[in-house]
Amino acid sequence: MGSPAAQAAAESQASTAYAFAPDAEAVEGAASSADAPKLEAGGTYTDQLERGETLHYAVDLDEGSSAYLTTVVVPRLGSEISASDGVEVELLTTDNETCSDADRSFGTGSNAPPRPITVWAGRVVAQGADCQRAGTYVYTVTRVDGTDRAEWPIELRFAQEPRLSQLPESAPPVDSWETEQPAPPGGEAVRVPGGTGFNDAQPIGEGVWRDDLEAGTTRAYRVPLDWGQQLALTLDLGNAADVDEYSMAYGHVRAELYNPAAGRIGDPISENYYGEQLSIEALTAGVHYGNRFEDTDGVDEMAFAGWYYLLVTLSPDVADITDEPVGATLRLSVLGDAQPGPSYASDPVEAGFGVTEAMVSQAAKGQTDEEVAAERASDDKRLRGYVSVGVGLVLALCLGAWYLVGRRRALAAAGPAPWG
């Protein structure tokens, strides 16, 4: 049967559109910090959060690594979400001193779809900052009272950034980045199916990508950004073919950007959708380690190299405009060449921070992780076939040489031929 937490996790997966991490561990947060279950760095966990409830979790932090704890809230399908529904998180010392805290609400009124939202807290390593000592800390998640009475599935993500072997350079001035939205790329769009969230987000890179959005759903994409790079995004929504020209109905499209720790970047971009084509744009700051020390919304979150996420949501009331999916075109430009990053003491990519050539190639091709794995398996099979053929040829040559040597020896032992 499994533990109650595991059973609840299975029910959550079946009752939401969000794909939870396949390796996520079911956990039960405690009402008291004395009973808080331990979360491990690099781990992903699932739990349930009731209305007005506060859950406690324990984490061990060293003295040199920055740590980020993100809660992904995923209301069940059909939930009645209001603007006041939301969560608060806090990272505390065992002496009840606050290291950091944050809150997030759905904030889109009574027509808010049950989309994933995230809120994060953490400890950034910096000279003179709070909470720099190694030891056990407490992470709390509190559900703010709202209209929805149903239990919410949540996903907990604990990312730990490797310590630095030497101090990095300070962040460049904000106005040193590109501030003008570039012309979006043209050309033929490549069709891709967006994912449901952070665990199955569709990889995409520079270029033009095409998807279809249904009312009341969220589609997720991810783009690799290296140190020094910026993302320029244009989202084009097509017109609804069956719209009633006399209808007063309208819905909303909402685009949100997230960093590799699943922390939201700046404010979301939201526009009304009346069934007519529209376009929205976004331009990020450049990725730099020093951005984390900036006090500018939309800049301090651009502090890591790695996968950056785009979540696009179409509100449920778009169904009053059209019964058909709405065509969406994503036009992406990555500005700037990759720059050398900070000197980490260990591999940041293993911790979820960093970009590899394989990631860039995967995004450029629009390949899912499953497609990459299948391609790699096919290449390995082909390589094994080549090796087998090569080994067979070598064996055949060796046998041929052995036969010829043996033949010559036999002729020499027999003496000259009688007709010679």
C-alpha positions as CSV (number, residue, x, y, z in Angstrom):
1,M,0.0,0.0,0.0
2,G,2.8,2.4,0.8
3,S,3.0,5.2,3.3
4,P,0.2,7.8,3.7
5,A,2.5,10.4,2.2
6,A,3.2,8.2,-0.9
7,Q,-0.5,7.5,-1.4
8,A,-1.2,11.2,-1.2
9,A,1.5,12.0,-3.7
10,A,0.0,9.5,-6.1
11,E,-3.4,11.0,-5.7
12,S,-2.0,14.5,-6.3
13,Q,-0.4,13.4,-9.6
14,A,-3.8,12.1,-10.7
15,S,-5.7,15.2,-9.7
16,T,-3.5,17.9,-11.2
17,A,-2.3,18.7,-14.7
18,Y,1.2,19.3,-13.3
19,A,3.9,16.5,-13.8
20,F,5.7,16.1,-10.5
21,A,9.3,15.0,-10.6
22,P,9.4,11.3,-11.1
23,D,12.0,10.8,-8.5
24,A,10.3,13.1,-5.9
25,E,10.1,11.7,-2.4
26,A,6.8,11.9,-0.5
27,V,7.3,13.7,2.8
28,E,5.0,14.9,5.7
29,G,5.8,18.3,7.0
30,A,5.3,18.7,10.7
31,A,3.2,21.2,12.7
32,S,6.1,21.6,15.1
33,S,9.7,22.4,14.2
34,A,10.8,19.7,16.7
35,D,9.3,17.0,14.4
36,A,10.4,18.6,11.1
37,P,11.5,16.0,8.5
38,K,14.9,16.5,7.0
39,L,15.2,17.6,3.4
40,E,18.5,16.8,1.5
41,A,20.3,19.1,-0.8
42,G,19.5,18.4,-4.4
43,G,16.3,16.6,-3.5
44,T,12.7,17.1,-4.7
45,Y,9.8,16.3,-2.4
46,T,6.0,16.3,-2.4
47,D,3.5,17.1,0.3
48,Q,0.0,18.3,0.9
49,L,-0.9,21.7,2.3
50,E,-4.3,22.4,3.9
51,R,-6.0,25.8,4.2
52,G,-4.4,27.9,7.0
53,E,-1.8,25.2,7.7
54,T,1.9,25.8,8.4
55,L,4.4,22.9,7.7
56,H,8.0,22.7,9.0
57,Y,11.0,21.1,7.4
58,A,14.6,20.9,8.5
59,V,17.7,21.5,6.3
60,D,21.4,21.2,7.0
61,L,23.5,24.0,5.6
62,D,27.3,24.3,5.5
63,E,29.2,27.6,5.9
64,G,30.1,28.1,2.3
65,S,27.2,27.1,0.0
66,S,24.3,29.2,-1.0
67,A,21.0,27.4,-0.6
68,Y,17.5,27.9,-2.2
69,L,14.3,26.3,-1.1
70,T,11.4,26.6,-3.5
71,T,7.8,25.6,-3.0
72,V,5.7,24.9,-6.1
73,V,2.0,25.1,-5.3
74,V,-0.3,23.1,-7.6
75,P,-4.0,23.4,-6.8
76,R,-6.2,20.5,-7.9
77,L,-8.1,20.6,-11.2
78,G,-11.4,22.4,-10.8
79,S,-10.2,24.3,-7.7
80,E,-11.9,27.7,-7.1
81,I,-8.8,30.0,-6.9
82,S,-9.1,33.6,-5.9
83,A,-6.6,36.5,-5.8
84,S,-6.2,36.0,-2.0
85,D,-5.1,32.3,-2.2
86,G,-1.4,31.9,-1.8
87,V,1.5,30.8,0.4
88,E,4.2,32.2,2.6
89,V,7.7,30.7,3.1
90,E,10.4,31.4,5.6
91,L,13.9,30.1,6.4
92,L,14.7,30.3,10.1
93,T,17.6,29.5,12.4
94,T,16.8,27.1,15.3
95,D,16.8,30.3,17.4
96,N,13.9,31.6,15.4
97,E,15.8,34.3,13.5
98,T,14.6,34.9,10.0
99,C,17.2,34.3,7.2
100,S,14.7,35.2,4.4
101,D,11.0,35.1,3.7
102,A,8.6,35.6,0.8
103,D,5.0,35.2,-0.2
104,R,3.1,34.7,-3.4
105,S,-0.6,34.8,-4.2
106,F,-2.4,33.8,-7.4
107,G,-3.3,37.4,-7.8
108,T,-5.5,37.3,-10.9
109,G,-9.0,37.5,-9.5
110,S,-11.7,35.0,-9.3
111,N,-11.0,33.6,-12.8
112,A,-7.5,32.4,-11.9
113,P,-6.7,29.0,-13.3
114,P,-5.2,26.4,-11.0
115,R,-1.7,27.0,-12.5
116,P,1.6,26.3,-10.7
117,I,3.0,29.2,-8.7
118,T,6.3,29.2,-6.8
119,V,7.7,31.1,-3.8
120,W,11.3,30.7,-2.5
121,A,13.5,31.5,0.4
122,G,17.2,30.8,1.0
123,R,20.6,31.7,2.4
124,V,23.0,33.6,0.1
125,V,26.6,33.3,1.2
126,A,28.0,36.8,1.7
127,Q,30.4,38.5,4.1
128,G,28.4,40.2,6.9
129,A,25.1,38.6,5.9
130,D,22.7,36.8,8.2
131,C,22.6,33.1,8.7
132,Q,26.1,32.3,7.6
133,R,26.9,29.6,10.2
134,A,26.8,25.9,9.4
135,G,24.0,24.0,11.1
136,T,20.4,23.0,11.0
137,Y,17.8,25.5,9.7
138,V,14.0,25.3,9.5
139,Y,12.0,26.0,6.4
140,T,8.3,26.8,6.9
141,V,5.5,26.8,4.4
142,T,2.2,28.5,5.3
143,R,-1.0,28.6,3.3
144,V,-2.7,31.9,3.3
145,D,-6.5,31.7,3.8
146,G,-8.5,32.1,0.6
147,T,-11.6,30.8,-1.0
148,D,-10.3,27.4,-2.0
149,R,-11.0,24.8,0.7
150,A,-9.3,21.8,-1.1
151,E,-6.0,20.4,0.0
152,W,-3.1,21.6,-2.2
153,P,-0.4,19.4,-3.5
154,I,3.0,21.1,-3.2
155,E,6.5,20.3,-4.5
156,L,9.5,21.2,-2.5
157,R,12.8,21.8,-4.3
158,F,16.1,22.1,-2.3
159,A,18.9,23.5,-4.5
160,Q,22.4,24.1,-3.1
161,E,24.8,26.1,-5.1
162,P,28.5,25.0,-4.8
163,R,30.8,27.2,-2.7
164,L,33.2,29.4,-4.4
165,S,36.9,28.8,-4.5
166,Q,37.5,32.6,-5.0
167,L,35.4,35.7,-4.8
168,P,33.7,36.7,-8.1
169,E,33.6,40.1,-9.7
170,S,30.8,42.5,-8.7
171,A,27.8,42.7,-11.1
172,P,28.1,45.2,-14.0
173,P,25.8,48.2,-13.9
174,V,22.2,47.4,-14.8
175,D,22.3,49.8,-17.8
176,S,25.3,47.9,-19.2
177,W,22.9,45.2,-20.5
178,E,21.0,45.4,-23.7
179,T,17.8,47.4,-22.9
180,E,16.2,47.7,-26.3
181,Q,14.0,44.7,-27.4
182,P,15.6,43.4,-30.6
183,A,13.7,42.5,-33.7
184,P,12.2,39.0,-33.1
185,P,13.6,36.2,-35.3
186,G,11.6,35.1,-38.3
187,G,11.5,32.0,-40.4
188,E,9.5,28.8,-40.2
189,A,8.3,27.8,-36.8
190,V,9.2,24.4,-35.3
191,R,6.2,22.7,-33.6
192,V,6.8,21.6,-30.0
193,P,4.5,20.4,-27.2
194,G,4.9,22.5,-24.1
195,G,5.2,20.7,-20.8
196,T,3.1,21.2,-17.6
197,G,5.8,22.6,-15.3
198,F,9.4,22.6,-14.2
199,N,9.9,18.8,-14.5
200,D,8.7,18.3,-18.1
201,A,9.3,21.8,-19.6
202,Q,10.0,21.6,-23.3
203,P,13.6,22.6,-24.2
204,I,13.8,25.4,-26.8
205,G,16.6,27.7,-28.0
206,E,17.0,30.6,-30.3
207,G,14.5,30.6,-33.2
208,V,10.8,30.3,-33.7
209,W,8.6,27.7,-32.0
210,R,4.9,26.9,-32.3
211,D,2.4,25.4,-29.9
212,D,-1.3,25.4,-29.2
213,L,-2.8,26.6,-25.9
214,E,-6.1,25.5,-24.5
215,A,-8.2,27.6,-22.1
216,G,-7.4,27.1,-18.5
217,T,-4.0,25.4,-19.1
218,T,-0.3,26.2,-18.5
219,R,2.4,25.3,-20.9
220,A,6.1,25.2,-19.8
221,Y,9.3,25.7,-21.8
222,R,13.0,26.0,-20.8
223,V,15.9,27.8,-22.3
224,P,19.6,27.5,-21.4
225,L,21.2,30.8,-20.5
226,D,25.0,31.0,-19.7
227,W,26.9,33.7,-17.8
228,G,26.6,37.1,-19.5
229,Q,23.6,36.1,-21.7
230,Q,20.2,37.7,-21.9
231,L,16.9,36.3,-23.2
232,A,14.7,38.3,-25.5
233,L,11.2,36.8,-25.9
234,T,8.2,37.6,-28.1
235,L,5.0,35.6,-27.6
236,D,2.5,35.9,-30.5
237,L,-1.1,34.6,-30.0
238,G,-3.1,34.0,-33.1
239,N,-6.7,35.0,-33.5
240,A,-9.6,32.7,-32.8
241,A,-11.2,31.5,-36.0
242,D,-14.6,31.0,-34.6
243,V,-15.0,34.2,-32.5
244,D,-18.3,36.0,-32.4
245,E,-17.7,39.5,-33.6
246,Y,-20.4,40.8,-31.3
247,S,-19.2,39.0,-28.2
248,M,-18.0,41.0,-25.2
249,A,-16.2,38.0,-23.7
250,Y,-12.4,38.1,-23.1
251,G,-9.8,36.2,-21.3
252,H,-6.2,36.6,-20.2
253,V,-2.8,35.3,-21.3
254,R,0.0,35.3,-18.7
255,A,3.7,34.7,-19.2
256,E,6.1,34.2,-16.3
257,L,9.9,33.6,-16.3
258,Y,11.7,31.6,-13.7
259,N,15.4,31.0,-12.9
260,P,17.2,27.6,-12.5
261,A,16.1,27.5,-8.8
262,A,12.4,28.0,-9.9
263,G,12.4,31.5,-8.5
264,R,10.1,33.9,-10.5
265,I,11.9,36.7,-12.3
266,G,10.2,40.1,-11.8
267,D,6.5,40.5,-12.4
268,P,4.5,38.4,-14.8
269,I,3.4,39.8,-18.2
270,S,-0.4,39.7,-18.6
271,E,-2.6,40.9,-21.4
272,N,-6.4,40.6,-22.1
273,Y,-7.3,38.3,-25.0
274,Y,-10.4,39.1,-27.0
275,G,-9.9,36.5,-29.7
276,E,-7.8,38.8,-31.8
277,Q,-4.1,38.3,-32.4
278,L,-1.8,40.0,-30.0
279,S,1.9,40.1,-29.1
280,I,3.8,40.4,-25.8
281,E,7.5,40.9,-25.2
282,A,10.1,40.4,-22.5
283,L,13.8,41.1,-22.1
284,T,15.8,39.9,-19.2
285,A,18.9,41.3,-17.6
286,G,22.2,39.5,-18.3
287,V,23.1,36.5,-16.1
288,H,25.7,37.4,-13.6
289,Y,26.7,36.0,-10.1
290,G,26.7,39.5,-8.6
291,N,23.1,40.1,-9.6
292,R,22.0,38.4,-6.4
293,F,23.2,41.3,-4.4
294,E,21.3,43.9,-6.4
295,D,18.1,45.4,-5.0
296,T,16.3,45.5,-8.4
297,D,13.3,43.3,-9.1
298,G,13.9,41.2,-12.2
299,V,17.7,41.6,-11.8
300,D,18.6,39.9,-8.5
301,E,16.9,36.6,-9.8
302,M,19.2,36.5,-12.8
303,A,22.1,35.2,-10.8
304,F,22.7,31.7,-12.1
305,A,23.6,30.0,-15.4
306,G,21.4,27.1,-16.3
307,W,17.9,26.3,-17.5
308,Y,15.5,29.3,-17.4
309,Y,11.8,28.5,-17.5
310,L,8.9,30.2,-19.3
311,L,5.3,29.3,-18.2
312,V,2.5,30.5,-20.4
313,T,-1.1,30.4,-19.0
314,L,-4.4,30.9,-20.8
315,S,-7.2,31.7,-18.5
316,P,-10.3,29.4,-18.3
317,D,-12.6,32.2,-19.6
318,V,-10.9,32.0,-23.0
319,A,-13.4,29.1,-23.5
320,D,-16.1,31.7,-23.7
321,I,-14.4,33.1,-26.8
322,T,-13.5,29.9,-28.6
323,D,-13.8,26.1,-28.3
324,E,-10.6,25.6,-30.2
325,P,-6.9,25.8,-28.9
326,V,-5.3,29.2,-29.5
327,G,-2.1,29.1,-31.7
328,A,1.0,30.5,-29.9
329,T,4.3,31.3,-31.5
330,L,7.4,31.8,-29.4
331,R,10.3,33.9,-30.9
332,L,13.5,33.6,-28.9
333,S,16.8,35.4,-29.1
334,V,19.8,34.8,-26.8
335,L,21.8,38.0,-26.6
336,G,25.6,37.9,-25.9
337,D,28.3,35.3,-25.9
338,A,28.8,33.0,-23.0
339,Q,31.3,34.4,-20.5
340,P,33.5,32.7,-17.9
341,G,31.6,32.1,-14.7
342,P,32.6,32.2,-11.1
343,S,35.2,29.8,-9.7
344,Y,33.1,27.1,-8.0
345,A,34.8,24.5,-5.8
346,S,32.8,21.7,-7.4
347,D,30.8,21.0,-10.6
348,P,27.8,23.4,-10.6
349,V,26.1,21.6,-13.4
350,E,25.6,18.6,-11.2
351,A,23.9,20.9,-8.7
352,G,21.6,22.3,-11.4
353,F,23.5,25.5,-12.1
354,G,25.4,25.8,-15.3
355,V,25.2,25.2,-19.1
356,T,26.8,22.5,-21.2
357,E,27.2,22.1,-25.0
358,A,24.7,19.2,-24.7
359,M,22.1,21.4,-23.2
360,V,22.5,24.1,-25.9
361,S,22.3,21.4,-28.6
362,Q,19.2,19.8,-27.0
363,A,17.4,23.2,-26.9
364,A,18.4,24.1,-30.5
365,K,16.8,20.9,-31.7
366,G,13.8,21.2,-29.4
367,Q,14.4,17.7,-28.0
368,T,12.9,16.4,-24.8
369,D,15.0,14.4,-22.3
370,E,13.4,11.2,-23.6
371,E,14.3,12.0,-27.1
372,V,17.9,12.8,-26.1
373,A,18.1,9.5,-24.2
374,A,16.7,7.6,-27.2
375,E,19.1,9.3,-29.6
376,R,22.0,8.4,-27.3
377,A,20.9,4.8,-27.1
378,S,20.6,4.6,-30.9
379,D,24.1,6.1,-31.2
380,D,25.5,3.6,-28.7
381,K,23.8,0.7,-30.6
382,R,25.2,2.0,-33.9
383,L,28.7,2.3,-32.3
384,R,28.5,-1.3,-30.9
385,G,27.5,-2.4,-34.4
386,Y,30.6,-0.7,-35.9
387,V,32.8,-2.2,-33.2
388,S,31.4,-5.7,-33.9
389,V,32.0,-5.3,-37.6
390,G,35.5,-4.0,-36.9
391,V,36.3,-6.9,-34.5
392,G,35.0,-9.4,-37.1
393,L,37.2,-8.0,-39.8
394,V,40.3,-8.1,-37.5
395,L,39.5,-11.7,-36.7
396,A,39.0,-12.6,-40.3
397,L,42.3,-11.0,-41.2
398,C,44.1,-12.8,-38.4
399,L,42.6,-16.2,-39.4
400,G,43.6,-15.6,-43.0
401,A,47.1,-14.7,-42.0
402,W,47.3,-17.8,-39.7
403,Y,46.1,-20.0,-42.6
404,L,48.7,-18.6,-45.1
405,V,51.5,-19.0,-42.6
406,G,50.5,-22.5,-41.9
407,R,50.2,-23.3,-45.6
408,R,53.7,-22.1,-46.3
409,R,55.2,-24.1,-43.5
410,A,53.5,-27.2,-44.7
411,L,54.8,-26.7,-48.3
412,A,58.4,-26.1,-47.0
413,A,58.3,-29.3,-44.9
414,A,57.2,-31.4,-47.9
415,G,60.2,-30.3,-50.1
416,P,60.1,-29.4,-53.8
417,A,57.1,-30.5,-55.8
418,P,57.7,-33.6,-58.0
419,W,57.1,-31.6,-61.2
420,G,59.5,-28.9,-60.2
